[in-house]
Amino acid sequence: SVFEDEGNPLYKKAKEQDLIAGICLACSKVLGVYELNEKSGLKMLADMSGHAGIKDYIRDGYQVISM
């Protein structure tokens, strides 16, 4: 991913602290970055028709940040 390649310090810190739930599988494929995202080691999220669902996180009290 771009964040992996550029060595973004905030991304690295969030990843090290296990704050990133995963990457949207459908978006990764449509945007042509699936292979790059797969190399990141982050989980591919696809529980909402191939997209990353957020309902469970909101229900569990998380504040969801979608980029």
N, C-alpha and C positions, 0 to 999 in steps of 0.2 A: 504494500500500500504506500501511498505518498507519505503518510506519517512514519512508516518504517524506514523508507528510503531517505527522508530528510533528517531523521534523527530528532524529531520534535521532542523537546524535553518534557513538555506537559503530557504528551501521549505516552512517552516511556514511563513516566511516573504513574499514570493511571493504569497502564497495562501491568506494571510491576505490582501494584496494589490490588490487582484483580477487580478493578472498578468497571471494566468494559464487559458487558454481558455477551456481546457478539456482533456479528455482521449480517446484514440482511442478504440472504441467499439470492432472492429474485433480483434485487437491485444490483448485486455484484455481477450477475450474469448479463443483465440488460446493459449495464455500463461498461462491459468488457473488462472487468477487473477481478473476475472470479479467481483466476489462478494466482494473481498477486495477493489477494485477500486470504486465500487458502494457506499460503506460505507464512502468514502472520501468526498462525497457531491459535487464532481466536475461533470460537465456535460459530458455525454458520447457523443462523436462526431462520426457521422456515415454517413456523407453526400456524401461520395465517395465510393459507393458499400460496405458500412459497415465500411470503414476506415475513419479516420479524414482527410478531404480535407484541403489543405492549400492555394489553389489558391485565394480565396476571401481575406484572410489575406494579402497575398503578394500584391494583387491589391490595397488594402487599405493602403499600405505603411508600413506594419509591417515587422519586421525582424523575421522570423520564426526560432525557435530553436526546433528541433525534437530529442528526446532521446529515 
